[in-house]
């Protein structure tokens, strides 16, 4: 069939069915056998009827879809308007859907005759406690990253003392003891002045501080979190123990010998009650001033005063009988410096106590700085846990000839000792 005959046949078919054949269908007809195409033309009346039937069927399907949409909308409204006093909303809807699953299946397959009505039972209050799935959150929470840790005091002693390293497990030093004689002026031909002293060997052993935590194996994938755990948890715990040991370790067992163990007790000296320099109505600042004097008499130059924050606050709030605040002439910068010696405030020292000293005479040597090891312990492997271990090895000493560099006391006792009779 040539092009002219084909176009004439297509025009005849279009006239019979009363609609224009689009280009896509026209191209399809070109690929048909001419005899089939002629048969389509001979039966064009039937074809027109088939097209109309298809249009009617399509209209029926559209109407069915509209009906179904209305039913679904009605279902939504019904669900929103009703609540059951016994079953939760979710339980009621689930039960109704199970009961009507066959009808729902028919609707899905295009059955326009399917009709569903689902009635939720008695009206009830909508409460979070009865209508929200356990552990769900409304509204959805936004969780901060990281872990809020328990607040602990800040370690501070290593910032004040003499810190270095050591390559042995024992720190030894030689010091003078039992000095005899004294140098003096000597006349011609007279025997010279002899002095002597013993040389004593002293030592302090290196001790170890340790701590470990367990974390899930999955946490190791979160570099920031594991770094935070190591830096903020393990290292701080180790530093706090070192801080406490350097200040107040008693030297027994595995404890270091701390500063307070060897510090000199407060002594009023010439400021004692009944003595020439006794103090009228002494306060905390007066007690500190006498302690500073005691350190200086011992031939040392104090560089820090340690106090509990509450005692520092008490000094700030000190008033005379007429109500005005007291700032002694030897105290400056709002009581944070006494006779040129700065006050370090920390809860590491007991409330009511004080420590005045030359902290260069306190020595800390690290055999091994802070070290971290990561590995499995016991049944960690089967529980997907990993153990992170932190440890440090160090030694602390105050030479016996330097004990006088530190003076410690109790404010109440010290004030009573220097009070004017």
C-alpha positions in Angstrom: 0.0 0.0 0.0 1.5 3.3 -1.1 1.4 6.5 1.0 -1.6 8.0 -0.8 -3.7 4.8 -0.3 -2.6 4.7 3.4 -3.6 8.3 4.0 -6.9 7.8 2.4 -7.6 4.7 4.5 -6.6 6.5 7.7 -8.9 9.4 6.8 -11.8 6.9 6.2 -11.2 5.2 9.6 -11.1 8.7 11.4 -14.4 9.5 9.7 -16.0 6.3 10.9 -15.0 6.5 14.5 -15.5 10.3 14.7 -12.0 11.1 16.2 -8.6 11.9 14.8 -5.9 9.3 15.1 -2.8 10.7 16.8 0.6 10.4 15.2 1.8 7.6 17.5 -1.1 5.4 16.6 -0.8 6.4 12.9 2.8 5.2 13.0 1.6 1.9 14.5 -0.9 1.4 11.7 1.9 1.8 9.2 3.6 -1.3 10.6 0.4 -3.4 10.3 -0.2 -5.8 7.5 -2.4 -4.1 4.8 -5.0 -6.8 5.1 -5.3 -6.2 8.9 -5.6 -2.4 8.3 -8.4 -3.1 5.7 -10.2 -5.2 8.3 -10.0 -2.4 10.8 -11.6 -0.1 8.2 -14.3 -2.7 7.4 -15.2 -2.9 11.1 -14.8 0.7 12.0 -18.4 0.9 13.4 -17.5 -1.8 15.9 -14.3 0.0 16.6 -16.2 3.2 17.4 -18.4 1.3 19.8 -15.4 -0.3 21.5 -13.8 3.2 21.9 -17.1 4.5 23.5 -17.2 1.5 25.8 -13.6 2.2 26.9 -14.5 5.8 27.6 -17.5 4.7 29.6 -15.4 2.2 31.6 -12.8 4.9 32.2 -15.5 7.3 33.5 -16.7 4.5 35.8 -13.2 4.0 37.2 -12.7 7.7 37.7 -16.1 7.9 39.6 -15.0 4.9 41.7 -11.8 6.5 42.5 -13.7 9.7 43.6 -15.9 7.5 45.8 -13.0 5.8 47.3 -11.3 9.1 48.0 -14.4 10.3 49.7 -14.6 7.1 51.8 -10.9 7.5 52.8 -11.4 11.1 53.7 -14.5 10.1 55.7 -12.4 7.5 57.5 -9.8 10.1 58.4 -12.5 12.4 59.8 -14.1 9.5 61.7 -10.8 8.5 63.3 -9.9 12.1 64.2 -13.3 12.6 65.8 -13.5 9.4 67.9 -11.4 7.8 70.6 -11.9 4.6 72.6 -11.9 4.8 76.4 -10.3 1.4 76.7 -8.2 0.7 73.6 -5.6 3.2 72.4 -6.2 5.0 69.1 -3.5 3.0 67.3 -5.0 -0.3 68.6 -8.5 0.6 67.4 -7.4 1.5 63.9 -5.2 -1.6 63.6 -8.1 -3.8 64.6 -10.5 -2.1 62.2 -8.1 -2.4 59.3 -7.6 -6.1 60.0 -11.4 -6.7 60.0 -11.8 -4.9 56.7 -8.7 -6.2 54.9 -10.8 -8.0 52.2 -12.8 -4.9 51.4 -9.6 -2.8 51.3 -8.1 -5.3 48.9 -11.2 -5.0 46.6 -10.9 -1.2 46.6 -7.2 -1.5 45.7 -8.1 -3.7 42.7 -10.6 -1.1 41.5 -14.0 -2.5 42.7 -16.2 0.5 42.7 -18.9 -1.3 44.6 -16.7 -1.8 47.7 -17.7 0.4 50.6 -16.1 0.6 54.0 -17.2 2.2 57.2 -14.9 2.0 60.3 -16.3 3.4 63.5 -14.0 4.0 66.4 -15.8 3.4 69.8 -16.6 5.9 72.6 -15.2 9.4 72.6 -12.4 9.9 75.1 -9.7 12.4 76.0 -6.5 12.3 74.0 -3.7 12.1 76.5 0.0 11.6 75.9 -0.1 8.9 78.6 -2.7 6.8 76.7 -2.2 7.6 73.1 1.5 7.9 72.5 3.6 4.8 72.0 5.9 4.1 75.0 9.3 5.8 74.7 8.0 8.1 71.9 8.5 11.8 72.3 6.1 14.5 71.2 7.5 16.8 70.1 10.6 15.1 68.9 13.6 15.9 71.1 16.8 17.5 69.9 19.7 15.9 71.7 23.0 17.7 72.4 26.2 15.9 71.4 28.6 14.8 74.1 28.1 13.8 77.7 27.3 16.2 80.6 29.9 15.2 83.2 29.7 15.3 87.0 31.3 18.6 88.2 34.7 18.1 90.0 37.2 20.5 91.4 40.0 21.8 89.2 43.5 20.3 89.9 46.0 23.1 90.5 49.1 22.0 92.5 51.2 21.1 89.5 50.9 24.7 88.4 52.5 25.9 91.6 55.3 23.4 92.4 58.6 22.5 90.7 57.9 19.8 88.1 60.4 17.8 86.0 61.2 14.2 84.9 63.2 11.4 86.4 64.8 8.3 84.8 64.8 6.0 87.8 62.2 4.5 90.1 63.9 6.2 93.1 64.7 9.8 93.7 67.7 10.3 96.0 69.4 13.4 97.4 72.1 14.2 99.9 71.4 16.8 102.6 73.2 18.3 105.5 72.2 17.3 109.1 73.4 17.9 112.6 75.5 21.0 111.9 78.0 21.9 114.6 80.1 25.0 115.1 80.0 28.4 113.4 82.2 30.7 111.4 83.5 33.7 113.3 86.1 36.4 113.5 89.5 35.1 114.5 92.6 37.0 116.0 96.1 36.4 114.9 97.6 33.2 116.2 94.3 31.9 117.5 92.8 28.6 116.5 90.4 28.9 113.6 86.6 28.3 114.0 85.7 24.7 113.0 82.3 23.7 111.7 81.0 20.3 110.6 77.8 18.6 109.7 76.6 15.1 108.7 75.7 14.2 105.2 72.5 12.2 105.1 71.1 10.3 102.2 67.4 10.7 101.6 65.1 9.2 99.0 61.5 9.0 97.8 60.1 6.2 95.6 58.2 6.6 92.4 54.5 5.7 92.7 51.9 4.8 90.1 48.4 6.4 89.6 45.9 4.5 87.4 42.3 4.5 86.2 40.4 2.8 83.4 37.0 3.0 81.7 35.1 0.7 79.5 33.5 1.9 76.3 31.5 0.0 73.5 33.5 -1.0 70.5 31.2 1.1 68.4 32.2 4.2 70.3 35.7 3.9 68.8 34.3 4.9 65.5 33.3 8.3 67.0 36.8 9.9 67.3 35.5 13.1 68.9 33.5 11.3 71.6 36.4 8.9 72.5 38.8 11.8 72.6 36.4 13.6 74.9 36.2 10.6 77.2 39.9 10.3 77.4 40.7 14.0 77.9 37.8 14.9 80.2 37.4 11.7 82.2 40.5 9.7 82.5 43.1 12.4 82.4 41.2 14.6 84.8 40.7 11.8 87.3 44.4 11.0 87.2 45.3 14.7 87.6 42.9 15.0 90.6 44.6 12.1 92.4 48.0 13.5 91.7 46.9 16.9 92.9 45.5 15.5 96.2 48.6 13.3 96.7 51.0 16.2 96.2 49.1 18.3 98.7 48.1 15.8 101.4 49.4 12.3 100.7 50.4 10.6 104.0 53.3 8.6 102.6 51.9 5.2 103.7 51.4 2.3 101.3 51.4 3.5 97.7 50.7 7.1 98.7 53.0 10.0 98.0 54.3 12.1 100.9 52.5 15.4 100.4 53.3 19.0 101.4 50.9 19.1 104.4 52.6 15.9 105.8 55.9 17.8 106.2 54.7 21.4 106.6 55.5 23.3 109.7 52.6 24.0 112.1 51.5 27.6 112.6 53.4 29.2 115.5 52.5 32.6 116.8 56.0 33.5 118.0 56.3 37.0 119.3 52.7 37.6 118.1 51.3 35.1 120.7 48.8 36.2 123.3 50.7 38.0 126.0 53.7 38.7 123.9 54.8 42.1 122.6 53.2 41.8 119.2 49.9 40.2 120.2 47.1 41.3 117.8 43.9 43.2 118.8 40.7 41.6 117.5 42.5 39.5 114.9 40.8 38.3 111.7 41.8 35.8 109.0 44.0 38.3 107.2 46.0 38.8 110.4 46.5 35.1 110.8 47.8 34.9 107.3 50.2 37.8 107.9 51.7 36.1 110.9 52.1 32.9 108.9 53.9 34.8 106.1 56.2 36.2 108.8 56.8 32.7 110.1 57.9 31.4 106.7 60.2 34.4 106.2 61.8 33.9 109.7 62.5 30.3 108.5 64.6 31.9 105.7 62.2 31.3 102.9 60.2 33.6 100.6 56.6 32.4 100.4 55.0 32.8 96.9 51.4 31.4 97.4 48.7 31.1 100.0 46.2 28.2 99.6 42.7 28.7 101.0 39.2 27.2 100.7 36.8 29.4 98.7 34.5 29.9 101.7 37.4 31.3 103.7 38.2 33.7 100.9 34.6 34.8 100.9 34.7 35.3 104.6 37.6 37.6 104.2 35.8 39.6 101.5 32.8 40.0 103.8 34.6 41.0 106.9 33.1 44.2 108.5 33.9 46.4 111.4 31.4 46.9 114.2 29.9 50.0 112.4 29.2 47.8 109.3 31.9 49.1 106.9 34.1 46.5 105.0 37.6 45.8 106.3 40.5 45.8 103.9 43.8 45.6 105.9 46.6 47.9 104.6 48.7 44.8 103.7 45.9 43.2 101.7 45.4 44.4 98.1 43.3 43.5 95.0 40.2 42.9 96.9 41.8 40.6 99.5 43.3 38.3 96.7 46.9 39.3 97.7 48.2 39.5 101.2 51.6 41.2 101.7 52.4 40.6 98.0 51.5 36.9 98.2 48.6 35.8 95.9 45.8 33.7 97.3 44.9 30.5 95.4 41.3 29.5 96.1 40.5 25.8 95.7 38.3 23.2 97.5 41.3 20.9 97.6 42.3 22.4 100.9 39.9 21.9 103.9 37.6 24.8 104.9 39.0 26.6 107.9 42.6 25.7 107.1 45.4 27.6 105.3 48.8 26.8 103.8 51.4 29.5 103.2 54.6 28.5 101.5 57.5 28.7 99.0 56.2 26.2 96.5 59.4 26.1 94.6 60.6 23.8 97.4 58.1 21.2 96.5 59.4 18.9 93.8 57.5 16.6 91.5 59.3 14.3 89.0 57.5 12.1 86.4 59.0 8.8 85.6 56.2 8.3 83.1 53.8 10.9 82.0 50.2 10.3 81.3 50.0 7.1 79.2 46.9 5.5 77.6 46.4 1.9 76.6 43.5 0.5 74.7 42.7 -3.3 74.7 40.4 -6.1 75.7 40.1 -7.4 79.3 38.4 -10.6 80.5 35.1 -10.9 78.6 35.3 -7.5 76.8 35.6 -9.2 73.4 32.3 -11.1 73.7 30.5 -8.1 75.1 31.9 -5.7 72.4 33.6 -3.6 75.1 37.0 -2.0 74.9 39.0 -1.1 78.0 40.9 2.3 78.0 43.6 2.4 80.7 45.4 5.6 81.9 48.3 5.7 84.2 51.2 8.0 85.4 54.3 7.3 87.5 55.7 10.1 89.6 57.4 11.0 92.8 57.0 14.0 95.2 59.3 15.3 97.9 60.0 18.2 100.1 63.5 18.0 101.5 63.6 17.9 105.3 65.8 21.1 105.3 62.9 22.8 103.5 60.1 21.9 105.8 60.1 25.4 107.2 59.2 26.7 103.7 55.6 25.7 104.4 53.3 26.8 107.3 49.9 25.3 107.8 47.2 26.1 110.3 43.6 26.5 111.3 42.2 30.0 111.2 40.2 29.7 114.4 43.2 28.3 116.3 45.6 30.8 114.8 43.4 33.8 115.6 43.0 32.6 119.2 46.8 32.2 119.5 47.6 35.8 118.5 44.6 37.5 120.1 45.4 40.3 122.6 44.5 39.3 126.1 
